[in-house]
Amino acid sequence: MGMMTEFKKFAVRGNVMDMAVGIIIGAAFGKIVSAFVNGVMMPPLGVLIGGVDFSDLAYTIKEAAGDTPAVVIAYGSFIQTLIDFIIIAFAVFMVVKAMNSMKKKEEEAPAAPPEPSNEEKLLTEIRDLLKDKA
């Protein structure tokens, strides 16, 4: 089997397509969460802490000198990214939890009784015929 044929089989398999859709939706969801954290959550949190803008929080290791920019550790953007991650992780947890509970309900649903075998059907017919004669 040629490599291209094998790749084509792999790429059009249902699970791969579902995964691709999930990744695309996940990336879009990540952007929404980032916008929510940066534009909605962080400004009030910064005001509560004392007017701190988290994106500006940084520790300067070496000051700027001439044309050389300052060397800084931007821990404020790390805090924002961490909050983004926590929100996304919680949302994914809630989706997985909901899916698991739905799957559990499906498993708990009573199964229909199995259809009687041919022998049982014949015996039932014989019984009914004998009842009718008596």
DSSP file (Angstrom, degrees, kcal/mol; ACC not computed):
  #  RESIDUE AA STRUCTURE BP1 BP2  ACC     N-H-->O    O-->H-N    N-H-->O    O-->H-N    TCO  KAPPA ALPHA  PHI   PSI    X-CA   Y-CA   Z-CA
    1    1 A M              0   0    0      0, 0.0     2,-0.0     0, 0.0     0, 0.0   0.000 360.0 360.0 360.0 129.6    0.0    0.0    0.0
    2    2 A G     >  -     0   0    0      1,-0.1     4,-2.4     4,-0.0     5,-0.2  -0.287 360.0-117.7 -70.3 155.8    1.4    3.3   -1.0
    3    3 A M  H  > S+     0   0    0      1,-0.2     4,-2.5     2,-0.2     5,-0.2   0.880 114.2  51.7 -61.7 -39.1    2.1    6.0    1.6
    4    4 A M  H  > S+     0   0    0      2,-0.2     4,-2.5     1,-0.2    -1,-0.2   0.895 110.1  48.5 -66.8 -39.9   -0.4    8.4    0.0
    5    5 A T  H  > S+     0   0    0      2,-0.2     4,-2.3     1,-0.2    -2,-0.2   0.922 112.7  48.1 -64.8 -43.5   -3.1    5.8    0.0
    6    6 A E  H  X S+     0   0    0     -4,-2.4     4,-2.0     1,-0.2    -2,-0.2   0.906 112.2  49.2 -63.1 -41.9   -2.4    5.0    3.6
    7    7 A F  H  X S+     0   0    0     -4,-2.5     4,-3.0     2,-0.2    -2,-0.2   0.900 109.1  52.8 -63.8 -40.8   -2.4    8.7    4.5
    8    8 A K  H  X S+     0   0    0     -4,-2.5     4,-1.9     1,-0.2    -2,-0.2   0.914 109.1  49.1 -62.5 -42.7   -5.7    9.2    2.7
    9    9 A K  H  < S+     0   0    0     -4,-2.3     4,-0.4     1,-0.2    -1,-0.2   0.907 114.6  46.0 -60.8 -41.6   -7.3    6.4    4.6
   10   10 A F  H >< S+     0   0    0     -4,-2.0     3,-0.8     1,-0.2     6,-0.3   0.921 112.4  49.7 -66.4 -44.8   -6.0    7.9    7.8
   11   11 A A  H 3< S+     0   0    0     -4,-3.0    -2,-0.2     1,-0.2    -1,-0.2   0.814 112.6  44.8 -70.4 -31.7   -7.1   11.4    7.0
   12   12 A V  T 3< S+     0   0    0     -4,-1.9    -1,-0.2    -5,-0.2    -2,-0.2   0.424  82.7 120.0 -96.0   3.3  -10.7   10.7    6.0
   13   13 A R  S <> S-     0   0    0     -3,-0.8     4,-1.7    -4,-0.4     3,-0.5  -0.403  74.1-118.8 -63.6 145.2  -11.4    8.3    9.0
   14   14 A G  H  > S+     0   0    0      1,-0.2     4,-2.4     2,-0.2     5,-0.2   0.862 109.4  54.4 -56.7 -43.2  -14.2    9.6   11.1
   15   15 A N  H  > S+     0   0    0      1,-0.2     4,-2.3     2,-0.2    -1,-0.2   0.871 106.8  51.3 -63.5 -36.8  -12.2   10.1   14.3
   16   16 A V  H  > S+     0   0    0     -3,-0.5     4,-2.3    -6,-0.3    -1,-0.2   0.905 110.9  47.9 -67.6 -40.7   -9.6   12.2   12.6
   17   17 A M  H  X S+     0   0    0     -4,-1.7     4,-2.3     2,-0.2    -2,-0.2   0.911 111.8  49.9 -66.7 -41.4  -12.3   14.5   11.2
   18   18 A D  H  X S+     0   0    0     -4,-2.4     4,-2.4     1,-0.2    -2,-0.2   0.907 111.0  50.1 -61.5 -41.0  -14.0   14.8   14.5
   19   19 A M  H  X S+     0   0    0     -4,-2.3     4,-2.4     2,-0.2    -2,-0.2   0.903 109.0  51.4 -64.9 -40.7  -10.7   15.6   16.2
   20   20 A A  H  X S+     0   0    0     -4,-2.3     4,-2.2     2,-0.2    -2,-0.2   0.921 110.7  47.9 -62.9 -43.6  -10.0   18.3   13.6
   21   21 A V  H  X S+     0   0    0     -4,-2.3     4,-2.6     1,-0.2     5,-0.2   0.916 111.6  51.4 -61.9 -42.7  -13.4   19.9   14.2
   22   22 A G  H  X S+     0   0    0     -4,-2.4     4,-2.6     1,-0.2    -2,-0.2   0.890 109.3  49.6 -61.6 -40.6  -12.8   19.8   17.9
   23   23 A I  H  X S+     0   0    0     -4,-2.4     4,-2.3     2,-0.2    -1,-0.2   0.912 111.7  48.3 -66.0 -42.1   -9.4   21.5   17.6
   24   24 A I  H  X S+     0   0    0     -4,-2.2     4,-2.0     2,-0.2    -2,-0.2   0.929 114.9  44.4 -65.1 -44.8  -10.8   24.3   15.5
   25   25 A I  H  X S+     0   0    0     -4,-2.6     4,-2.6     1,-0.2    -2,-0.2   0.894 112.3  53.8 -66.4 -38.5  -13.7   24.9   17.9
   26   26 A G  H  X S+     0   0    0     -4,-2.6     4,-2.4    -5,-0.2    -2,-0.2   0.891 107.3  50.3 -62.3 -40.1  -11.3   24.6   20.8
   27   27 A A  H  X S+     0   0    0     -4,-2.3     4,-1.7     2,-0.2    -1,-0.2   0.914 112.2  47.1 -64.8 -41.7   -9.1   27.3   19.3
   28   28 A A  H  X S+     0   0    0     -4,-2.0     4,-2.0     1,-0.2    -2,-0.2   0.904 111.7  50.8 -65.7 -39.7  -12.0   29.6   18.8
   29   29 A F  H  X S+     0   0    0     -4,-2.6     4,-2.6     1,-0.2    -2,-0.2   0.884 106.7  55.3 -64.1 -38.5  -13.2   28.9   22.4
   30   30 A G  H  X S+     0   0    0     -4,-2.4     4,-2.4     1,-0.2    -1,-0.2   0.883 107.0  49.7 -61.0 -39.2   -9.7   29.7   23.6
   31   31 A K  H  X S+     0   0    0     -4,-1.7     4,-2.4     2,-0.2    -1,-0.2   0.897 110.2  50.6 -66.5 -39.7   -9.9   33.1   21.9
   32   32 A I  H  X S+     0   0    0     -4,-2.0     4,-2.3     2,-0.2    -2,-0.2   0.931 111.8  47.1 -63.1 -45.0  -13.3   33.8   23.5
   33   33 A V  H  X S+     0   0    0     -4,-2.6     4,-3.0     2,-0.2     5,-0.2   0.908 110.9  51.9 -64.6 -41.5  -12.1   32.9   26.9
   34   34 A S  H  X S+     0   0    0     -4,-2.4     4,-2.9     1,-0.2     5,-0.3   0.920 110.8  47.6 -60.7 -43.5   -8.9   35.1   26.5
   35   35 A A  H  X S+     0   0    0     -4,-2.4     4,-2.5     2,-0.2     5,-0.4   0.897 113.1  49.5 -64.2 -39.1  -11.1   38.1   25.4
   36   36 A F  H  X>S+     0   0    0     -4,-2.3     4,-2.2     3,-0.2     5,-2.0   0.929 114.7  43.3 -64.4 -46.0  -13.4   37.4   28.4
   37   37 A V  I  <>S+     0   0    0     -4,-3.0     5,-2.7     3,-0.2    -2,-0.2   0.948 120.3  40.9 -66.2 -48.3  -10.5   37.2   30.9
   38   38 A N  I  <5S+     0   0    0     -4,-2.9    -2,-0.2    -5,-0.2    -1,-0.2   0.874 127.8  29.8 -69.2 -38.3   -8.6   40.2   29.4
   39   39 A G  I  <5S+     0   0    0     -4,-2.5    -3,-0.2    -5,-0.3    -2,-0.2   0.741 133.4  20.8 -97.7 -24.0  -11.6   42.5   28.9
   40   40 A V  I  <5S+     0   0    0     -4,-2.2    -3,-0.2    -5,-0.4    -4,-0.1   0.803 125.7  34.7-113.4 -46.8  -14.1   41.5   31.5
   41   41 A M  I  ><S+     0   0    0     -5,-2.0     4,-1.7     2,-0.1    -3,-0.2   0.925 113.1  50.8 -81.7 -45.1  -12.5   39.7   34.5
   42   42 A M  H  ><S+     0   0    0     -5,-2.7     4,-3.1    -6,-0.2     5,-0.2   0.868 101.3  58.5 -69.7 -39.4   -9.1   41.4   34.8
   43   43 A P  H  > S+     0   0    0      0, 0.0     4,-2.0     0, 0.0    -1,-0.2   0.950 112.1  40.0 -58.8 -48.9  -10.1   45.1   34.9
   44   44 A P  H  > S+     0   0    0      0, 0.0     4,-2.6     0, 0.0    -2,-0.2   0.902 116.0  52.1 -65.5 -36.3  -12.3   44.7   37.9
   45   45 A L  H  X S+     0   0    0     -4,-1.7     4,-1.8     1,-0.2     7,-0.2   0.902 109.0  50.6 -63.6 -39.5   -9.9   42.4   39.6
   46   46 A G  H  X>S+     0   0    0     -4,-3.1     6,-2.0     2,-0.2     5,-1.3   0.884 109.9  50.0 -63.6 -38.9   -7.1   44.9   39.0
   47   47 A V  H ><5S+     0   0    0     -4,-2.0     3,-0.6     4,-0.3    -2,-0.2   0.913 109.4  51.5 -65.4 -43.2   -9.3   47.7   40.6
   48   48 A L  H 3<5S+     0   0    0     -4,-2.6    -1,-0.2     1,-0.2    -2,-0.2   0.856 110.3  49.2 -61.5 -35.2  -10.0   45.5   43.6
   49   49 A I  H 3<5S-     0   0    0     -4,-1.8    -1,-0.2    -5,-0.2    -2,-0.2   0.658 137.5 -78.8 -81.3 -14.9   -6.2   44.9   44.0
   50   50 A G  T <<5S-     0   0    0     -4,-0.9    -3,-0.2    -3,-0.6    -2,-0.2   0.706  80.5 -52.8 122.9  38.7   -5.5   48.6   43.8
   51   51 A G  S   <S+     0   0    0     -5,-1.3     2,-0.4     1,-0.2    -4,-0.3   0.733  85.0 158.2  77.2  22.3   -5.5   49.7   40.1
   52   52 A V        -     0   0    0     -6,-2.0     2,-0.7    -7,-0.2    -1,-0.2  -0.676  34.0-151.4 -85.1 129.4   -3.1   47.0   38.9
   53   53 A D    >>  -     0   0    0     -2,-0.4     3,-1.7     1,-0.1     4,-0.5  -0.897   8.7-153.3 -95.8 112.4   -3.2   46.1   35.2
   54   54 A F  G >4 S+     0   0    0     -2,-0.7     3,-1.2     1,-0.3    25,-0.2   0.825  90.6  61.3 -59.3 -33.8   -2.0   42.5   35.2
   55   55 A S  G 34 S+     0   0    0      1,-0.3    22,-0.3    21,-0.2    -1,-0.3   0.756 104.2  50.9 -66.7 -20.8   -0.7   42.8   31.6
   56   56 A D  G <4 S+     0   0    0     -3,-1.7     2,-0.3    20,-0.1    -1,-0.3   0.541  81.0 113.9 -91.7  -6.9    1.8   45.4   32.8
   57   57 A L    <<  +     0   0    0     -3,-1.2    19,-2.2    -4,-0.5    20,-0.4  -0.494  40.6 143.5 -69.4 124.9    3.1   43.4   35.8
   58   58 A A        -     0   0    0     -2,-0.3     2,-0.6    16,-0.2    16,-0.2  -0.988  46.9-130.4-159.0 152.7    6.7   42.6   35.2
   59   59 A Y  E     -A   73   0A   0     14,-2.5    14,-2.8    -2,-0.3     2,-0.6  -0.949  26.5-138.9-108.9 121.7   10.0   42.2   37.1
   60   60 A T  E     +A   72   0A   0     -2,-0.6    12,-0.3    12,-0.2     3,-0.2  -0.700  23.9 175.9 -85.9 120.6   12.9   44.1   35.5
   61   61 A I  E    S+     0   0A   0     10,-3.0     2,-0.4    -2,-0.6    11,-0.2   0.869  76.4  11.6 -85.9 -44.2   16.1   42.1   35.5
   62   62 A K  E    S-A   71   0A   0      9,-1.7     9,-2.5     7,-0.0    -1,-0.3  -0.987  80.8-125.5-140.5 126.6   18.1   44.7   33.6
   63   63 A E        -     0   0    0     -2,-0.4     2,-0.2     7,-0.2     5,-0.0  -0.214  39.7 -89.7 -65.0 157.6   17.1   48.3   32.8
   64   64 A A        -     0   0    0      6,-0.1     2,-0.4     3,-0.0    -1,-0.1  -0.464  41.8-167.5 -67.9 140.1   17.1   49.5   29.2
   65   65 A A  B >   -B   68   0B   0      3,-1.5     3,-2.0    -2,-0.2     2,-0.3  -0.930  52.5 -53.4-134.8 109.5   20.4   51.0   28.1
   66   66 A G  T 3  S-     0   0    0     -2,-0.4    -2,-0.0     1,-0.3     0, 0.0  -0.459 124.3 -10.7  66.3-123.3   20.6   53.0   24.9
   67   67 A D  T 3  S+     0   0    0     -2,-0.3    -1,-0.3    -3,-0.1    -3,-0.0   0.548 114.4  99.9 -86.1  -8.8   19.2   51.0   22.0
   68   68 A T  B <  S-B   65   0B   0     -3,-2.0    -3,-1.5     1,-0.1     3,-0.1  -0.674  72.9-132.2 -82.0 124.3   19.1   47.8   24.1
   69   69 A P        -     0   0    0      0, 0.0    -4,-0.1     0, 0.0    -2,-0.1  -0.295  30.8 -90.5 -72.4 161.6   15.6   47.1   25.5
   70   70 A A        -     0   0    0     -6,-0.1     2,-0.7     1,-0.1    -7,-0.2  -0.364  32.6-127.0 -69.1 149.2   15.0   46.2   29.1
   71   71 A V  E     +A   62   0A   0     -9,-2.5   -10,-3.0    -3,-0.1    -9,-1.7  -0.897  42.4 168.1 -99.5 117.1   15.1   42.5   30.2
   72   72 A V  E     -A   60   0A   0     -2,-0.7     2,-0.7   -12,-0.3   -12,-0.2  -0.912  40.3-134.9-131.8 154.5   11.9   41.7   32.1
   73   73 A I  E     -A   59   0A   0    -14,-2.8   -14,-2.5    -2,-0.3     2,-1.6  -0.950  23.7-152.9-105.1 110.6   10.0   38.8   33.4
   74   74 A A     >  +     0   0    0     -2,-0.7     4,-0.9   -16,-0.2   -16,-0.2  -0.589  30.6 159.3 -88.2  79.5    6.4   39.5   32.4
   75   75 A Y  H  >  +     0   0    0     -2,-1.6     4,-2.1     1,-0.2    -1,-0.2   0.679  64.4  69.4 -78.1 -16.1    4.6   37.6   35.1
   76   76 A G  H  > S+     0   0    0    -19,-2.2     4,-2.1     2,-0.2    -1,-0.2   0.923 100.2  46.2 -65.8 -44.6    1.4   39.6   34.6
   77   77 A S  H  > S+     0   0    0    -20,-0.4     4,-2.4   -22,-0.3    -1,-0.2   0.840 110.2  55.7 -67.3 -30.8    0.7   38.0   31.2
   78   78 A F  H  X S+     0   0    0     -4,-0.9     4,-2.5     2,-0.2    -2,-0.2   0.914 106.1  50.6 -64.3 -42.3    1.5   34.6   32.8
   79   79 A I  H  X S+     0   0    0     -4,-2.1     4,-2.2     2,-0.2    -2,-0.2   0.918 111.3  48.4 -61.8 -42.9   -1.2   35.2   35.4
   80   80 A Q  H  X S+     0   0    0     -4,-2.1     4,-2.3     1,-0.2    -1,-0.2   0.913 112.2  48.4 -63.6 -41.9   -3.7   36.1   32.7
   81   81 A T  H  X S+     0   0    0     -4,-2.4     4,-2.5     2,-0.2    -2,-0.2   0.879 109.8  53.1 -65.3 -37.2   -2.8   33.0   30.7
   82   82 A L  H  X S+     0   0    0     -4,-2.5     4,-2.4     2,-0.2    -2,-0.2   0.907 109.3  48.0 -63.9 -42.7   -3.1   30.9   33.9
   83   83 A I  H  X S+     0   0    0     -4,-2.2     4,-2.3     2,-0.2    -2,-0.2   0.902 110.1  53.2 -65.3 -40.3   -6.6   32.3   34.5
   84   84 A D  H  X S+     0   0    0     -4,-2.3     4,-2.6     1,-0.2    -2,-0.2   0.942 109.9  48.6 -55.4 -48.1   -7.5   31.5   30.8
   85   85 A F  H  X S+     0   0    0     -4,-2.5     4,-3.2     1,-0.2     5,-0.2   0.912 109.6  50.9 -60.9 -44.6   -6.3   28.0   31.3
   86   86 A I  H  X S+     0   0    0     -4,-2.4     4,-2.3     2,-0.2    -1,-0.2   0.909 112.0  47.3 -62.1 -42.4   -8.3   27.5   34.5
   87   87 A I  H  X S+     0   0    0     -4,-2.3     4,-2.4     2,-0.2    -2,-0.2   0.929 114.9  45.6 -64.7 -45.3  -11.5   28.7   32.9
   88   88 A I  H  X S+     0   0    0     -4,-2.6     4,-2.7     2,-0.2     5,-0.2   0.925 113.1  50.2 -64.2 -44.1  -11.0   26.6   29.8
   89   89 A A  H  X S+     0   0    0     -4,-3.2     4,-2.4    -5,-0.2    -1,-0.2   0.900 111.6  48.5 -61.5 -40.4  -10.1   23.5   31.9
   90   90 A F  H  X S+     0   0    0     -4,-2.3     4,-2.4    -5,-0.2    -1,-0.2   0.913 111.4  49.6 -65.9 -42.1  -13.3   24.1   34.0
   91   91 A A  H  X S+     0   0    0     -4,-2.4     4,-2.1     2,-0.2    -2,-0.2   0.923 112.5  47.0 -63.5 -43.7  -15.5   24.4   30.9
   92   92 A V  H  X S+     0   0    0     -4,-2.7     4,-2.7     1,-0.2     5,-0.2   0.912 110.8  53.2 -63.7 -41.5  -14.0   21.2   29.4
   93   93 A F  H  X S+     0   0    0     -4,-2.4     4,-2.7    -5,-0.2    -2,-0.2   0.918 109.0  48.9 -58.2 -44.5  -14.5   19.5   32.7
   94   94 A M  H  X S+     0   0    0     -4,-2.4     4,-2.3     2,-0.2    -1,-0.2   0.891 111.7  48.9 -65.3 -39.2  -18.2   20.5   32.8
   95   95 A V  H  X S+     0   0    0     -4,-2.1     4,-2.4     2,-0.2    -2,-0.2   0.934 113.7  46.1 -64.8 -45.6  -18.7   19.3   29.2
   96   96 A V  H  X S+     0   0    0     -4,-2.7     4,-2.6     1,-0.2    -2,-0.2   0.900 112.1  51.6 -64.6 -40.4  -17.1   15.9   29.9
   97   97 A K  H  X S+     0   0    0     -4,-2.7     4,-2.2    -5,-0.2    -1,-0.2   0.918 110.7  48.1 -62.4 -43.2  -19.1   15.6   33.1
   98   98 A A  H  X S+     0   0    0     -4,-2.3     4,-2.1     2,-0.2    -2,-0.2   0.909 112.4  48.8 -63.8 -42.4  -22.3   16.3   31.3
   99   99 A M  H  X S+     0   0    0     -4,-2.4     4,-2.5     1,-0.2    -2,-0.2   0.904 110.9  50.5 -64.8 -40.7  -21.5   13.8   28.6
  100  100 A N  H  X S+     0   0    0     -4,-2.6     4,-2.4     1,-0.2    -2,-0.2   0.897 109.9  49.7 -64.9 -39.8  -20.6   11.1   31.2
  101  101 A S  H  X S+     0   0    0     -4,-2.2     4,-2.0     2,-0.2    -1,-0.2   0.887 111.7  48.8 -67.7 -36.5  -23.8   11.6   33.0
  102  102 A M  H  X S+     0   0    0     -4,-2.1     4,-1.9     2,-0.2    -2,-0.2   0.908 112.2  48.6 -66.5 -40.9  -25.8   11.3   29.7
  103  103 A K  H  X S+     0   0    0     -4,-2.5     4,-2.0     1,-0.2    -2,-0.2   0.889 109.9  52.2 -65.1 -38.7  -23.9    8.2   28.8
  104  104 A K  H  X S+     0   0    0     -4,-2.4     4,-1.9     1,-0.2    -1,-0.2   0.893 107.6  51.8 -64.6 -40.2  -24.5    6.8   32.3
  105  105 A K  H  X S+     0   0    0     -4,-2.0     4,-1.1     1,-0.2    -1,-0.2   0.883 108.6  51.6 -63.6 -38.1  -28.3    7.4   31.9
  106  106 A E  H  < S+     0   0    0     -4,-1.9     3,-0.3     1,-0.2    -1,-0.2   0.900 110.6  48.1 -64.0 -40.5  -28.2    5.5   28.6
  107  107 A E  H  < S+     0   0    0     -4,-2.0    -1,-0.2     1,-0.2    -2,-0.2   0.839 111.0  51.1 -69.6 -32.5  -26.5    2.6   30.2
  108  108 A E  H  < S+     0   0    0     -4,-1.9    -1,-0.2    -5,-0.1    -2,-0.2   0.681  82.7 109.8 -79.0 -17.8  -29.0    2.5   33.1
  109  109 A A  S  < S-     0   0    0     -4,-1.1     2,-0.1    -3,-0.3    -3,-0.0  -0.355  82.8-105.3 -60.1 132.8  -32.0    2.6   30.8
  110  110 A P        -     0   0    0      0, 0.0     2,-0.2     0, 0.0    -1,-0.1  -0.372  33.2-127.4 -65.0 135.4  -33.8   -0.8   31.0
  111  111 A A        -     0   0    0     -4,-0.1    -4,-0.0     1,-0.1    -3,-0.0  -0.539  28.1-101.8 -80.6 147.4  -33.1   -3.0   27.9
  112  112 A A        -     0   0    0     -2,-0.2    -1,-0.1     1,-0.1     3,-0.1  -0.408  47.3 -97.3 -65.1 142.8  -36.1   -4.4   26.1
  113  113 A P        -     0   0    0      0, 0.0    -1,-0.1     0, 0.0     0, 0.0  -0.316  49.0 -97.1 -61.6 146.5  -36.6   -8.1   27.0
  114  114 A P        -     0   0    0      0, 0.0     3,-0.1     0, 0.0    -3,-0.0  -0.305  42.1-100.5 -66.6 148.6  -35.1  -10.4   24.4
  115  115 A E        -     0   0    0      1,-0.1    -3,-0.0    -3,-0.1     0, 0.0  -0.437  45.9-102.4 -67.5 138.7  -37.4  -11.7   21.7
  116  116 A P        -     0   0    0      0, 0.0    -1,-0.1     0, 0.0     5,-0.0  -0.272  38.6-109.3 -64.3 149.5  -38.4  -15.3   22.5
  117  117 A S     >  -     0   0    0      1,-0.1     4,-2.2    -3,-0.1     5,-0.2  -0.185  31.1-101.7 -71.5 170.0  -36.7  -18.1   20.5
  118  118 A N  H  > S+     0   0    0      1,-0.2     4,-2.5     2,-0.2     5,-0.2   0.882 123.3  54.5 -61.5 -38.2  -38.5  -20.0   17.8
  119  119 A E  H  > S+     0   0    0      1,-0.2     4,-2.6     2,-0.2    -1,-0.2   0.924 108.2  48.4 -61.7 -44.3  -38.9  -23.0   20.2
  120  120 A E  H  > S+     0   0    0      1,-0.2     4,-2.2     2,-0.2    -1,-0.2   0.892 110.5  51.8 -63.9 -39.1  -40.6  -20.7   22.8
  121  121 A K  H  X S+     0   0    0     -4,-2.2     4,-2.2     2,-0.2    -2,-0.2   0.926 111.4  46.7 -62.5 -44.9  -42.9  -19.3   20.1
  122  122 A L  H  X S+     0   0    0     -4,-2.5     4,-2.6     1,-0.2    -2,-0.2   0.919 111.9  50.3 -63.9 -43.5  -43.9  -22.8   19.0
  123  123 A L  H  X S+     0   0    0     -4,-2.6     4,-2.5     1,-0.2    -1,-0.2   0.881 109.8  51.4 -62.5 -37.5  -44.5  -23.9   22.6
  124  124 A T  H  X S+     0   0    0     -4,-2.2     4,-2.5     2,-0.2    -1,-0.2   0.915 110.1  49.1 -65.1 -42.4  -46.6  -20.8   23.3
  125  125 A E  H  X S+     0   0    0     -4,-2.2     4,-2.4     2,-0.2    -2,-0.2   0.917 111.4  49.4 -62.6 -43.0  -48.7  -21.6   20.2
  126  126 A I  H  X S+     0   0    0     -4,-2.6     4,-2.5     2,-0.2    -2,-0.2   0.920 111.2  49.8 -61.6 -44.1  -49.2  -25.2   21.3
  127  127 A R  H  X S+     0   0    0     -4,-2.5     4,-2.2     1,-0.2    -2,-0.2   0.919 111.3  48.5 -60.1 -45.2  -50.2  -24.1   24.8
  128  128 A D  H  X S+     0   0    0     -4,-2.5     4,-1.9     1,-0.2    -1,-0.2   0.887 111.3  50.0 -64.7 -37.8  -52.7  -21.6   23.4
  129  129 A L  H  X S+     0   0    0     -4,-2.4     4,-1.6     1,-0.2    -1,-0.2   0.903 110.7  49.9 -66.0 -40.3  -54.2  -24.3   21.0
  130  130 A L  H  X S+     0   0    0     -4,-2.5     4,-1.4     1,-0.2    -2,-0.2   0.879 109.4  51.7 -66.5 -36.5  -54.5  -26.7   24.0
  131  131 A K  H  < S+     0   0    0     -4,-2.2    -1,-0.2     1,-0.2    -2,-0.2   0.904 108.2  51.9 -62.8 -41.4  -56.3  -24.1   26.1
  132  132 A D  H  < S+     0   0    0     -4,-1.9    -1,-0.2     1,-0.2    -2,-0.2   0.838 109.1  50.1 -66.7 -33.4  -58.8  -23.4   23.2
  133  133 A K  H  <        0   0    0     -4,-1.6    -1,-0.2     1,-0.2    -2,-0.2   0.793 360.0 360.0 -74.4 -29.0  -59.6  -27.2   22.9
  134  134 A A     <        0   0    0     -4,-1.4    -1,-0.2    -5,-0.1    -2,-0.2   0.485 360.0 360.0 -78.2 360.0  -60.2  -27.6   26.6
